[in-house]
Amino acid sequence: MEKLKIGVLLSGSGTNLQAIIDEIAEDLPVEIVHVLSSRPDAYGIERARAAGIPVTVFDRSCYEDPTAADGRIAAIMDKAGAEYLVMAGYMRKLTPVVLDAFPDRVLNLHPALLPSFKGAHAIQDAWDAGVKVTGVTVHLANEDYDKGPIVAQRAVPVLEGDDIDALEARIHEIEHVIYPEVLRAIAEGRMTLDADRKIHIQPLG
């Protein structure tokens, strides 16, 4: 099987990047062709370099013109041969420059069950609301923040005796499972987007 070539965008510790790297080392048919960090102090940079993946590092000044920044990102990822872009804790909103360059091929991970608890504080918001179940969503990014077609979701219960740190840790554990699963489905040609912009994933086997 030909490997799915992806570019990864990150801003922080890179734990989801590491989860993908670890699954590739097993049997995930994916190749990370480039990593771009929006921050020069992001630990994800070290994870990428340790895995031998080419890295581009932006700083705040690069984003003074967001359209120009995204033009550079699109060009870098296109040159690297990326077929999909994977946002892994990337804390910048993508403009149409990138989204149009990779139409319906930009994945984002959100730590809640969309459409509930959109935005940057989803875990805290769910906790404050007193929900008994939250979760993780993988979706296609579009111009509407956290509103792109949903690819996959996994529920995470809020347990008696939880504090928010325990809940967050369980959410991250699920993130590290669901993202590689989605990438496997795409690599194996099992994901389709229908005319109503709903996504279908055929089961394994």
Salt bridges, closest charged atoms under 4 A:
ASP27 OD1 - ARG184 NH2 2.84
ASP41 OD2 - ARG39 NH2 2.93
GLU46 OE2 - ARG49 NH1 3.89
ASP104 OD1 - ARG197 NH2 2.67
ASP146 OD2 - HIS110 ND1 3.51
ASP146 OD1 - HIS139 NE2 3.81
ASP162 OD2 - ARG170 NH2 2.74
GLU168 OE2 - HIS172 NE2 3.24
GLU175 OE1 - HIS172 ND1 2.99
GLU181 OE1 - ARG154 NH2 2.65
GLU188 OE2 - ARG184 NH1 3.84
GLU188 OE1 - ARG190 NE 2.85
ASP194 OD2 - HIS200 NE2 2.75
